[in-house]
Amino acid sequence: MRWSFFLRESMRGLRRSSAPALAALLTVVLTAVVLGVFIPIQQATTGTANEVRSRVVVDVYVKDAATPVERSELRKAIEDTTNVKSVEYISKADALADAKKKNPEAFRAGAELLGSNPLPSSFRVTPDDPDRLQQIVTRLTAGGQPQLAAIDEVRDREEDTAKILSATGLVKALTFGLAILLVFASIALIANTIRLSVFARRREVEVMKLVGATNWFIRWPFVIEGMVVGFLGGLVAVLLLAILKTTFVDPLAERFALLAAPDTIDFPLLVVVLMLASIAVSALGSGITLRRFLRV
Amino acid sequence: MAVAKTGPAAAARKPRVDTPVVEFKDVTKVYDGGSVAVQSASMRIGRGEFVFLVGPTGCGKSTFIRLMMKEFEASRGEVSIAGHPLADVPRSRVPYLRRNIGVVFQDYKLLPNRTVYDNVAYSLQVIGESRKEIRRKVPDILRLVGLSTKLHNFPTELSGGEQQRVSVARAFVNHPPLLLADEPTGNLDPETSIGIMQLIYRINRTGTTVVVATHDKEMVDKMRRRVIELREGRIVRDELSGLYRPEESTTEFAVRLRGELGIGAEGHPN
Protein backbone atom coordinates (compact mmCIF):
# COMPACT_ATOMS: atom_id res chain seq x y z
CA MET A 1 0.00 0.00 0.00
CA ARG A 2 2.59 2.53 1.11
CA TRP A 3 5.12 1.97 -1.68
CA SER A 4 2.52 1.81 -4.39
CA PHE A 5 1.13 5.04 -2.92
CA PHE A 6 4.57 6.68 -3.05
CA LEU A 7 5.07 5.51 -6.62
CA ARG A 8 1.69 6.83 -7.71
CA GLU A 9 2.37 10.12 -5.93
CA SER A 10 5.73 10.60 -7.63
CA MET A 11 4.28 9.77 -11.04
CA ARG A 12 1.52 12.27 -10.39
CA GLY A 13 4.16 14.82 -9.40
CA LEU A 14 6.10 14.25 -12.61
CA ARG A 15 2.98 14.58 -14.72
CA ARG A 16 1.65 17.66 -12.98
CA SER A 17 4.91 19.60 -12.84
CA SER A 18 6.39 18.30 -16.05
CA ALA A 19 8.11 21.58 -17.00
CA PRO A 20 10.48 21.77 -14.00
CA ALA A 21 10.98 18.01 -14.20
CA LEU A 22 11.95 18.35 -17.86
CA ALA A 23 14.39 21.14 -16.96
CA ALA A 24 15.98 18.92 -14.32
CA LEU A 25 16.14 16.05 -16.82
CA LEU A 26 17.84 18.22 -19.42
CA THR A 27 20.36 19.41 -16.85
CA VAL A 28 21.17 15.84 -15.90
CA VAL A 29 21.58 14.88 -19.57
CA LEU A 30 23.92 17.78 -20.34
CA THR A 31 26.13 17.38 -17.30
CA ALA A 32 26.30 13.61 -17.72
CA VAL A 33 27.32 13.95 -21.38
CA VAL A 34 30.00 16.52 -20.53
CA LEU A 35 31.30 14.30 -17.73
CA GLY A 36 31.13 11.25 -19.97
CA VAL A 37 33.29 12.97 -22.57
CA PHE A 38 35.64 14.50 -20.06
CA ILE A 39 36.40 11.41 -17.96
CA PRO A 40 38.08 9.48 -20.85
CA ILE A 41 39.87 12.64 -21.99
CA GLN A 42 41.23 13.23 -18.52
CA GLN A 43 42.39 9.62 -18.33
CA ALA A 44 43.99 9.71 -21.78
CA THR A 45 45.83 12.90 -20.89
CA THR A 46 47.07 11.54 -17.60
CA GLY A 47 48.01 8.27 -19.30
CA THR A 48 50.00 10.07 -21.96
CA ALA A 49 51.67 12.27 -19.38
CA ASN A 50 52.66 9.20 -17.37
CA GLU A 51 53.95 7.51 -20.48
CA VAL A 52 56.17 10.49 -21.24
CA ARG A 53 57.38 10.55 -17.67
CA SER A 54 58.34 6.90 -17.85
CA ARG A 55 60.94 7.86 -20.45
CA VAL A 56 62.90 9.77 -17.86
CA VAL A 57 66.08 7.77 -17.27
CA VAL A 58 69.59 8.01 -15.79
CA ASP A 59 72.57 6.87 -17.86
CA VAL A 60 75.46 5.39 -15.91
CA TYR A 61 78.59 5.25 -18.11
CA VAL A 62 81.06 2.53 -17.33
CA LYS A 63 84.86 3.00 -17.52
CA ASP A 64 86.35 1.20 -20.53
CA ALA A 65 88.86 -0.44 -18.23
CA ALA A 66 86.24 -2.20 -16.17
CA THR A 67 86.35 -6.01 -16.21
CA PRO A 68 83.19 -8.09 -16.81
CA VAL A 69 83.21 -9.05 -13.11
CA GLU A 70 83.30 -5.40 -12.07
CA ARG A 71 80.48 -4.66 -14.54
CA SER A 72 78.18 -7.33 -13.13
CA GLU A 73 78.99 -6.22 -9.58
CA LEU A 74 78.13 -2.65 -10.59
CA ARG A 75 74.87 -3.80 -12.15
CA LYS A 76 73.90 -5.55 -8.95
CA ALA A 77 74.81 -2.47 -6.87
CA ILE A 78 72.63 -0.24 -9.09
CA GLU A 79 69.72 -2.68 -8.96
CA ASP A 80 69.96 -2.67 -5.15
CA THR A 81 69.81 1.12 -4.99
CA THR A 82 66.55 2.52 -3.58
CA ASN A 83 63.93 3.83 -6.08
CA VAL A 84 65.49 1.97 -9.04
CA LYS A 85 62.88 0.11 -11.05
CA SER A 86 64.92 -1.53 -13.79
CA VAL A 87 68.40 -1.52 -15.25
CA GLU A 88 69.28 -2.12 -18.90
CA TYR A 89 72.82 -2.80 -20.10
CA ILE A 90 73.95 -1.13 -23.31
CA SER A 91 77.26 -2.46 -24.59
CA LYS A 92 79.78 -0.47 -26.68
CA ALA A 93 78.52 -2.21 -29.84
CA ASP A 94 74.87 -1.49 -28.97
CA ALA A 95 75.72 2.16 -28.36
CA LEU A 96 77.45 2.43 -31.76
CA ALA A 97 74.55 0.77 -33.56
CA ASP A 98 72.19 3.14 -31.79
CA ALA A 99 74.22 6.17 -32.77
CA LYS A 100 74.40 5.02 -36.40
CA LYS A 101 70.66 4.59 -36.51
CA LYS A 102 70.03 8.01 -35.06
CA ASN A 103 72.45 9.80 -37.32
CA PRO A 104 73.18 7.77 -40.48
CA GLU A 105 74.69 10.80 -42.31
CA ALA A 106 77.59 11.11 -39.91
CA PHE A 107 78.46 7.45 -40.09
CA ARG A 108 78.08 6.84 -43.82
CA ALA A 109 81.67 7.49 -44.56
CA GLY A 110 82.95 8.18 -41.08
CA ALA A 111 83.15 4.74 -39.57
CA GLU A 112 86.56 4.17 -41.02
CA LEU A 113 87.83 7.53 -39.79
CA LEU A 114 87.53 6.39 -36.25
CA GLY A 115 89.90 3.55 -35.65
CA SER A 116 87.91 2.17 -32.79
CA ASN A 117 84.48 2.55 -31.22
CA PRO A 118 84.66 5.73 -29.01
CA LEU A 119 81.35 5.14 -27.24
CA PRO A 120 81.40 3.79 -23.69
CA SER A 121 79.19 0.98 -22.48
CA SER A 122 76.46 2.09 -20.05
CA PHE A 123 73.57 1.13 -17.80
CA ARG A 124 70.19 2.77 -18.48
CA VAL A 125 68.43 3.13 -15.11
CA THR A 126 64.67 3.63 -14.93
CA PRO A 127 63.36 5.08 -11.64
CA ASP A 128 60.17 3.80 -10.01
CA ASP A 129 58.99 7.41 -9.65
CA PRO A 130 60.25 10.06 -12.09
CA ASP A 131 60.26 12.66 -9.30
CA ARG A 132 62.85 10.60 -7.35
CA LEU A 133 65.36 10.71 -10.18
CA GLN A 134 67.65 13.20 -8.48
CA GLN A 135 67.91 11.01 -5.38
CA ILE A 136 69.17 8.09 -7.49
CA VAL A 137 71.79 10.29 -9.08
CA THR A 138 72.98 11.44 -5.65
CA ARG A 139 73.13 7.89 -4.31
CA LEU A 140 75.18 6.66 -7.29
CA THR A 141 77.65 9.55 -7.36
CA ALA A 142 78.22 9.69 -3.64
CA GLY A 143 80.67 6.84 -4.06
CA GLY A 144 82.11 5.06 -1.07
CA GLN A 145 81.07 1.61 -2.23
CA PRO A 146 83.90 -0.22 -4.04
CA GLN A 147 81.42 -1.70 -6.57
CA LEU A 148 80.71 1.80 -7.84
CA ALA A 149 84.38 2.40 -8.66
CA ALA A 150 83.72 1.27 -12.24
CA ILE A 151 81.45 4.27 -12.85
CA ASP A 152 82.90 6.81 -15.24
CA GLU A 153 80.03 9.28 -15.17
CA VAL A 154 76.35 9.55 -14.15
CA ARG A 155 74.17 11.62 -16.44
CA ASP A 156 70.50 12.41 -15.88
CA ARG A 157 69.99 14.61 -18.98
CA GLU A 158 69.10 17.35 -16.57
CA GLU A 159 67.40 19.77 -18.96
CA ASP A 160 65.18 17.23 -20.72
CA THR A 161 64.17 15.70 -17.44
CA ALA A 162 63.24 19.03 -15.86
CA LYS A 163 61.17 20.01 -18.90
CA ILE A 164 59.31 16.71 -19.07
CA LEU A 165 58.61 16.67 -15.37
CA SER A 166 57.26 20.22 -15.17
CA ALA A 167 55.18 20.01 -18.37
CA THR A 168 53.53 16.68 -17.59
CA GLY A 169 53.04 17.71 -13.96
CA LEU A 170 51.19 20.82 -15.10
CA VAL A 171 49.01 18.85 -17.53
CA LYS A 172 48.10 16.35 -14.84
CA ALA A 173 47.25 19.03 -12.27
CA LEU A 174 45.19 20.98 -14.80
CA THR A 175 43.05 18.06 -15.94
CA PHE A 176 42.57 16.93 -12.35
CA GLY A 177 41.48 20.43 -11.32
CA LEU A 178 39.12 20.64 -14.29
CA ALA A 179 37.58 17.29 -13.40
CA ILE A 180 36.92 18.39 -9.81
CA LEU A 181 35.47 21.69 -11.03
CA LEU A 182 33.22 19.92 -13.51
CA VAL A 183 31.89 17.50 -10.89
CA PHE A 184 31.06 20.37 -8.52
CA ALA A 185 29.45 22.40 -11.30
CA SER A 186 27.30 19.39 -12.26
CA ILE A 187 26.10 18.82 -8.70
CA ALA A 188 25.36 22.53 -8.16
CA LEU A 189 23.48 22.79 -11.45
CA ILE A 190 21.35 19.71 -10.84
CA ALA A 191 20.64 20.69 -7.22
CA ASN A 192 19.54 24.17 -8.27
CA THR A 193 17.22 22.91 -10.98
CA ILE A 194 15.64 20.47 -8.54
CA ARG A 195 15.30 23.26 -5.98
CA LEU A 196 13.22 25.19 -8.52
CA SER A 197 10.85 22.29 -9.07
CA VAL A 198 10.47 21.67 -5.33
CA PHE A 199 9.93 25.38 -4.72
CA ALA A 200 7.07 25.32 -7.20
CA ARG A 201 5.37 22.78 -4.95
CA ARG A 202 6.08 24.24 -1.51
CA ARG A 203 2.35 24.86 -0.95
CA GLU A 204 1.69 21.20 -1.43
CA VAL A 205 4.34 20.39 1.18
CA GLU A 206 2.78 22.90 3.58
CA VAL A 207 -0.63 21.22 3.27
CA MET A 208 0.93 17.78 3.75
CA LYS A 209 2.48 19.01 7.00
CA LEU A 210 -0.87 20.40 8.14
CA VAL A 211 -2.74 17.13 7.78
CA GLY A 212 -0.03 15.36 9.76
CA ALA A 213 2.22 13.73 7.18
CA THR A 214 5.60 12.69 8.59
CA ASN A 215 8.69 14.16 6.95
CA TRP A 216 9.64 10.87 5.31
CA PHE A 217 6.13 10.39 4.04
CA ILE A 218 6.43 13.73 2.25
CA ARG A 219 10.01 13.14 1.16
CA TRP A 220 9.73 9.71 -0.46
CA PRO A 221 7.68 10.74 -3.52
CA PHE A 222 10.15 13.57 -4.15
CA VAL A 223 13.13 11.24 -3.80
CA ILE A 224 11.53 8.71 -6.16
CA GLU A 225 10.82 11.52 -8.61
CA GLY A 226 14.47 12.53 -8.40
CA MET A 227 15.55 8.95 -9.06
CA VAL A 228 13.27 8.69 -12.09
CA VAL A 229 14.57 11.99 -13.49
CA GLY A 230 18.16 10.91 -12.79
CA PHE A 231 17.62 7.53 -14.41
CA LEU A 232 16.01 8.95 -17.55
CA GLY A 233 18.62 11.72 -17.78
CA GLY A 234 21.45 9.24 -17.35
CA LEU A 235 19.90 6.92 -19.95
CA VAL A 236 19.61 9.67 -22.57
CA ALA A 237 23.17 10.81 -21.84
CA VAL A 238 24.54 7.27 -22.17
CA LEU A 239 22.71 6.80 -25.48
CA LEU A 240 24.17 10.07 -26.79
CA LEU A 241 27.65 9.01 -25.66
CA ALA A 242 27.24 5.60 -27.32
CA ILE A 243 26.30 7.31 -30.59
CA LEU A 244 29.28 9.69 -30.30
CA LYS A 245 31.59 6.77 -29.59
CA THR A 246 30.48 4.59 -32.51
CA THR A 247 30.36 7.42 -35.04
CA PHE A 248 33.47 9.42 -34.14
CA VAL A 249 35.87 7.70 -31.76
CA ASP A 250 35.78 4.09 -33.00
CA PRO A 251 36.56 4.83 -36.70
CA LEU A 252 39.40 7.13 -35.61
CA ALA A 253 40.79 4.54 -33.25
CA GLU A 254 40.93 2.00 -36.10
CA ARG A 255 42.88 4.36 -38.32
CA PHE A 256 45.27 5.81 -35.78
CA ALA A 257 46.61 3.39 -33.24
CA LEU A 258 47.79 6.37 -31.22
CA LEU A 259 44.27 7.31 -30.09
CA ALA A 260 43.63 3.94 -28.54
CA ALA A 261 47.01 3.72 -26.92
CA PRO A 262 46.46 5.22 -23.45
CA ASP A 263 44.39 3.15 -21.07
CA THR A 264 40.97 4.73 -20.59
CA ILE A 265 37.89 3.65 -18.67
CA ASP A 266 35.87 0.81 -20.26
CA PHE A 267 32.66 2.03 -21.86
CA PRO A 268 30.39 -0.30 -19.83
CA LEU A 269 32.03 0.88 -16.61
CA LEU A 270 31.62 4.50 -17.69
CA VAL A 271 27.92 3.81 -18.34
CA VAL A 272 27.44 2.32 -14.88
CA VAL A 273 29.29 5.18 -13.17
CA LEU A 274 27.31 7.86 -15.03
CA MET A 275 23.94 6.17 -14.40
CA LEU A 276 24.61 5.71 -10.68
CA ALA A 277 25.91 9.26 -10.32
CA SER A 278 22.88 10.81 -12.08
CA ILE A 279 20.40 8.82 -10.00
CA ALA A 280 22.20 9.47 -6.72
CA VAL A 281 22.72 13.20 -7.29
CA SER A 282 19.09 13.75 -8.36
CA ALA A 283 17.60 11.71 -5.52
CA LEU A 284 19.82 13.32 -2.88
CA GLY A 285 19.19 16.72 -4.43
CA SER A 286 15.40 16.46 -4.10
CA GLY A 287 15.57 14.91 -0.64
CA ILE A 288 17.94 17.53 0.75
CA THR A 289 16.27 20.51 -0.91
CA LEU A 290 12.98 19.58 0.73
CA ARG A 291 14.51 20.01 4.16
CA ARG A 292 14.02 23.76 4.03
CA PHE A 293 10.31 23.42 3.39
CA LEU A 294 9.76 20.74 6.01
CA ARG A 295 10.55 23.04 8.93
CA VAL A 296 7.00 24.03 9.81
CA MET B 1 -2.87 11.68 21.06
CA ALA B 2 -4.47 10.64 24.33
CA VAL B 3 -2.30 7.80 25.55
CA ALA B 4 -4.54 4.97 26.68
CA LYS B 5 -3.64 3.57 30.06
CA THR B 6 -3.66 -0.21 30.16
CA GLY B 7 -5.98 -2.19 32.39
CA PRO B 8 -9.74 -2.61 32.25
CA ALA B 9 -10.39 -0.13 35.07
CA ALA B 10 -8.65 2.68 33.18
CA ALA B 11 -10.41 1.81 29.95
CA ALA B 12 -13.81 1.75 31.57
CA ARG B 13 -13.33 5.05 33.37
CA LYS B 14 -14.73 8.05 31.57
CA PRO B 15 -12.16 10.69 30.60
CA ARG B 16 -11.64 12.99 33.51
CA VAL B 17 -13.76 16.07 33.12
CA ASP B 18 -11.12 18.34 34.56
CA THR B 19 -8.54 17.63 31.81
CA PRO B 20 -8.98 20.52 29.40
CA VAL B 21 -8.56 19.87 25.68
CA VAL B 22 -6.55 23.06 25.36
CA GLU B 23 -4.78 24.79 28.22
CA PHE B 24 -2.61 27.92 28.13
CA LYS B 25 -0.63 28.65 31.29
CA ASP B 26 0.81 32.16 31.29
CA VAL B 27 1.83 31.85 27.65
CA THR B 28 3.94 34.51 25.96
CA LYS B 29 5.06 34.38 22.35
CA VAL B 30 7.70 36.77 21.05
CA TYR B 31 8.59 36.46 17.37
CA ASP B 32 12.19 36.52 16.23
CA GLY B 33 11.78 40.11 15.06
CA GLY B 34 10.93 41.09 18.64
CA SER B 35 7.20 41.74 18.18
CA VAL B 36 5.09 40.34 21.00
CA ALA B 37 2.11 38.37 19.63
CA VAL B 38 0.77 36.85 22.86
CA GLN B 39 1.37 38.17 26.37
CA SER B 40 0.95 36.06 29.50
CA ALA B 41 -2.31 34.48 28.32
CA SER B 42 -3.99 31.80 30.44
CA MET B 43 -7.13 29.89 29.50
CA ARG B 44 -8.70 26.45 29.50
CA ILE B 45 -11.00 25.00 26.88
CA GLY B 46 -12.95 21.94 27.98
CA ARG B 47 -14.13 18.92 26.05
CA GLY B 48 -16.92 19.62 23.59
CA GLU B 49 -16.77 23.42 23.93
CA PHE B 50 -17.34 25.87 21.08
CA VAL B 51 -15.07 28.89 21.52
CA PHE B 52 -14.70 32.08 19.50
CA LEU B 53 -11.38 33.87 19.56
CA VAL B 54 -12.17 37.46 18.62
CA GLY B 55 -10.30 40.71 18.31
CA PRO B 56 -8.94 43.09 15.69
CA THR B 57 -6.38 42.07 13.10
CA GLY B 58 -2.95 41.54 14.63
CA CYS B 59 -4.27 40.89 18.13
CA GLY B 60 -2.73 37.40 18.21
CA LYS B 61 -5.63 35.15 17.17
CA SER B 62 -3.64 33.30 14.53
CA THR B 63 -0.70 32.98 16.89
CA PHE B 64 -3.02 31.25 19.39
CA ILE B 65 -4.08 28.77 16.71
CA ARG B 66 -0.53 28.14 15.55
CA LEU B 67 0.67 27.62 19.12
CA MET B 68 -1.97 24.89 19.55
CA MET B 69 -0.66 23.11 16.43
CA LYS B 70 2.93 23.42 17.60
CA GLU B 71 3.87 25.28 14.46
CA PHE B 72 6.25 26.99 16.89
CA GLU B 73 6.90 26.96 20.62
CA ALA B 74 5.72 29.43 23.24
CA SER B 75 8.52 31.74 24.34
CA ARG B 76 7.37 31.44 27.96
CA GLY B 77 4.64 29.50 29.70
CA GLU B 78 3.08 26.19 28.72
CA VAL B 79 0.60 25.12 26.04
CA SER B 80 -1.03 21.72 26.66
CA ILE B 81 -3.30 19.70 24.41
CA ALA B 82 -5.36 17.02 26.20
CA GLY B 83 -3.10 17.39 29.21
CA HIS B 84 0.15 16.91 27.29
CA PRO B 85 2.52 19.90 27.37
CA LEU B 86 3.47 20.62 23.74
CA ALA B 87 7.03 21.47 24.79
CA ASP B 88 7.47 17.76 25.62
CA VAL B 89 6.30 16.60 22.18
CA PRO B 90 9.47 15.91 20.13
CA ARG B 91 9.67 17.21 16.54
CA SER B 92 9.28 13.73 15.14
CA ARG B 93 5.94 13.30 16.96
CA VAL B 94 4.43 16.60 15.76
CA PRO B 95 2.80 14.94 12.68
CA TYR B 96 0.99 12.53 15.02
CA LEU B 97 -0.20 15.44 17.15
CA ARG B 98 -1.59 17.14 14.03
CA ARG B 99 -3.56 14.05 13.03
CA ASN B 100 -5.66 14.70 16.12
CA ILE B 101 -6.24 18.34 15.26
CA GLY B 102 -8.34 19.38 12.27
CA VAL B 103 -7.48 22.80 10.83
CA VAL B 104 -9.44 25.13 8.56
CA PHE B 105 -7.94 28.30 7.11
CA GLN B 106 -9.23 31.47 5.54
CA ASP B 107 -7.48 30.61 2.25
CA TYR B 108 -8.68 26.94 2.30
CA LYS B 109 -5.18 25.57 1.56
CA LEU B 110 -6.43 22.90 -0.83
CA LEU B 111 -4.08 21.12 -3.21
CA PRO B 112 -4.89 22.73 -6.57
CA ASN B 113 -3.98 19.76 -8.74
CA ARG B 114 -6.13 17.20 -6.93
CA THR B 115 -9.85 16.64 -7.15
CA VAL B 116 -12.17 17.25 -4.21
CA TYR B 117 -12.16 13.53 -3.49
CA ASP B 118 -8.35 13.28 -3.59
CA ASN B 119 -7.91 16.35 -1.39
CA VAL B 120 -9.96 14.73 1.35
CA ALA B 121 -8.56 11.25 0.73
CA TYR B 122 -5.03 12.61 1.09
CA SER B 123 -5.37 13.26 4.81
CA LEU B 124 -6.42 9.62 5.25
CA GLN B 125 -3.62 8.28 3.05
CA VAL B 126 -1.16 10.21 5.19
CA ILE B 127 -2.14 8.32 8.33
CA GLY B 128 -1.93 5.00 6.51
CA GLU B 129 -5.66 4.32 6.26
CA SER B 130 -6.53 1.34 4.03
CA ARG B 131 -7.95 1.96 0.57
CA LYS B 132 -11.20 0.31 1.60
CA GLU B 133 -11.64 2.66 4.55
CA ILE B 134 -10.84 5.66 2.37
CA ARG B 135 -13.45 4.62 -0.17
CA ARG B 136 -15.96 4.35 2.63
CA LYS B 137 -15.17 7.50 4.62
CA VAL B 138 -14.53 10.11 1.93
CA PRO B 139 -17.93 9.98 0.19
CA ASP B 140 -19.55 9.97 3.65
CA ILE B 141 -17.90 13.15 4.81
CA LEU B 142 -18.42 14.86 1.45
CA ARG B 143 -22.11 14.06 1.69
CA LEU B 144 -22.11 15.59 5.19
CA VAL B 145 -20.68 18.87 3.85
CA GLY B 146 -23.02 18.76 0.87
CA LEU B 147 -20.56 18.19 -1.95
CA SER B 148 -21.46 14.69 -3.04
CA THR B 149 -22.04 15.90 -6.60
CA LYS B 150 -18.64 17.54 -6.98
CA LEU B 151 -16.33 14.66 -6.05
CA HIS B 152 -14.29 14.88 -9.23
CA ASN B 153 -14.11 18.63 -9.63
CA PHE B 154 -10.86 20.48 -9.05
CA PRO B 155 -10.76 23.22 -6.38
CA THR B 156 -10.52 25.98 -9.02
CA GLU B 157 -13.87 24.86 -10.39
CA LEU B 158 -15.61 25.48 -7.05
CA SER B 159 -16.95 28.62 -5.38
CA GLY B 160 -15.27 29.96 -2.26
CA GLY B 161 -17.90 28.49 0.00
CA GLU B 162 -17.59 25.08 -1.65
CA GLN B 163 -13.81 25.18 -1.33
CA GLN B 164 -14.15 25.95 2.36
CA ARG B 165 -16.53 23.00 2.69
CA VAL B 166 -13.88 20.74 1.17
CA SER B 167 -11.36 22.12 3.63
CA VAL B 168 -13.76 21.44 6.55
CA ALA B 169 -14.35 17.91 5.23
CA ARG B 170 -10.59 17.33 5.05
CA ALA B 171 -10.13 18.63 8.59
CA PHE B 172 -12.89 16.42 9.99
CA VAL B 173 -12.61 13.19 8.00
CA ASN B 174 -10.37 11.65 10.69
CA HIS B 175 -12.85 12.73 13.38
CA PRO B 176 -10.21 14.58 15.38
CA PRO B 177 -11.15 15.54 18.96
CA LEU B 178 -10.13 19.16 18.28
CA LEU B 179 -10.99 21.39 15.33
CA LEU B 180 -9.24 24.75 14.84
CA ALA B 181 -10.54 27.30 12.36
CA ASP B 182 -8.57 30.46 11.53
CA GLU B 183 -10.97 33.01 9.98
CA PRO B 184 -13.00 30.28 8.23
CA THR B 185 -15.49 32.83 6.86
CA GLY B 186 -12.99 35.60 6.18
CA ASN B 187 -13.29 35.36 2.40
CA LEU B 188 -16.97 34.51 2.18
CA ASP B 189 -20.20 36.48 1.88
CA PRO B 190 -22.60 36.43 4.90
CA GLU B 191 -24.97 33.83 3.46
CA THR B 192 -22.18 31.39 2.66
CA SER B 193 -20.59 32.12 6.03
CA ILE B 194 -23.72 30.96 7.82
CA GLY B 195 -23.57 27.67 5.92
CA ILE B 196 -19.95 27.12 6.95
CA MET B 197 -20.65 28.05 10.58
CA GLN B 198 -23.62 25.71 10.59
CA LEU B 199 -21.31 22.96 9.39
CA ILE B 200 -18.74 23.69 12.07
CA TYR B 201 -21.49 23.82 14.67
CA ARG B 202 -22.76 20.44 13.52
CA ILE B 203 -19.26 19.06 13.96
CA ASN B 204 -19.19 20.55 17.47
CA ARG B 205 -22.43 18.76 18.26
CA THR B 206 -20.75 15.39 17.63
CA GLY B 207 -18.53 16.13 20.64
CA THR B 208 -15.58 17.73 18.90
CA THR B 209 -14.04 20.71 20.63
CA VAL B 210 -14.03 23.68 18.26
CA VAL B 211 -11.97 26.88 18.39
CA VAL B 212 -12.85 29.54 15.79
CA ALA B 213 -10.74 32.65 15.37
CA THR B 214 -12.77 35.33 13.64
CA HIS B 215 -13.59 38.99 13.40
CA ASP B 216 -17.01 38.24 11.94
CA LYS B 217 -18.91 40.20 14.57
CA GLU B 218 -22.40 39.32 13.37
CA MET B 219 -21.70 35.63 13.46
CA VAL B 220 -20.33 35.76 17.01
CA ASP B 221 -23.31 37.78 18.19
CA LYS B 222 -25.80 35.38 16.64
CA MET B 223 -24.25 32.19 17.90
CA ARG B 224 -23.91 33.27 21.55
CA ARG B 225 -21.10 30.90 22.41
CA ARG B 226 -18.07 31.28 24.62
CA VAL B 227 -16.02 34.29 23.48
CA ILE B 228 -12.39 34.95 24.30
CA GLU B 229 -11.41 38.45 23.25
CA LEU B 230 -7.80 39.35 22.59
CA ARG B 231 -6.26 42.78 22.37
CA GLU B 232 -2.56 43.26 21.64
CA GLY B 233 -1.84 39.71 22.67
CA ARG B 234 -3.67 39.81 26.00
CA ILE B 235 -6.93 38.08 26.90
CA VAL B 236 -9.19 40.99 27.84
CA ARG B 237 -12.51 39.12 28.10
CA ASP B 238 -13.67 35.52 28.48
CA GLU B 239 -17.45 35.08 28.55
CA LEU B 240 -19.44 31.87 28.42
CA SER B 241 -22.14 33.26 26.13
CA GLY B 242 -20.84 36.47 24.73
CA LEU B 243 -21.25 39.04 22.04
CA TYR B 244 -18.47 40.35 19.89
CA ARG B 245 -18.67 43.64 21.81
CA PRO B 246 -21.29 43.33 24.52
CA GLU B 247 -21.47 46.98 25.56
CA GLU B 248 -22.71 48.08 22.16
CA SER B 249 -25.70 47.25 19.99
CA THR B 250 -25.35 46.99 16.24
CA THR B 251 -26.95 50.42 15.82
CA GLU B 252 -24.55 51.91 18.35
CA PHE B 253 -21.74 50.25 16.53
CA ALA B 254 -22.84 51.76 13.22
CA VAL B 255 -23.16 55.19 14.80
CA ARG B 256 -19.70 54.91 16.34
CA LEU B 257 -18.21 53.73 13.05
CA ARG B 258 -19.81 56.56 11.11
CA GLY B 259 -18.49 59.01 13.68
CA GLU B 260 -14.98 57.57 13.40
CA LEU B 261 -15.10 57.72 9.63
CA GLY B 262 -16.48 61.28 9.68
CA ILE B 263 -19.77 60.48 7.91
CA GLY B 264 -22.98 62.26 9.10
CA ALA B 265 -25.44 60.28 11.25
CA GLU B 266 -28.04 60.03 8.49
CA GLY B 267 -25.62 60.48 5.64
CA HIS B 268 -25.83 57.47 3.44
CA PRO B 269 -22.90 57.55 1.05
CA ASN B 270 -25.03 56.48 -1.93
Interface residues (C-beta under 8 A of the other chain):
Chain A: M1 R2 F5 R12 R16 R203 E204 E206 V207 M208 K209 L210 V211 G212 A213 T214 N215 F217 V296
Chain B: M69 E71 S92 P95 Y96 L97 R98 R99 V103 K109 L110 L111 P112 N113 Y122 S123 Q125 V126 I127 G128 S130 R131 R170
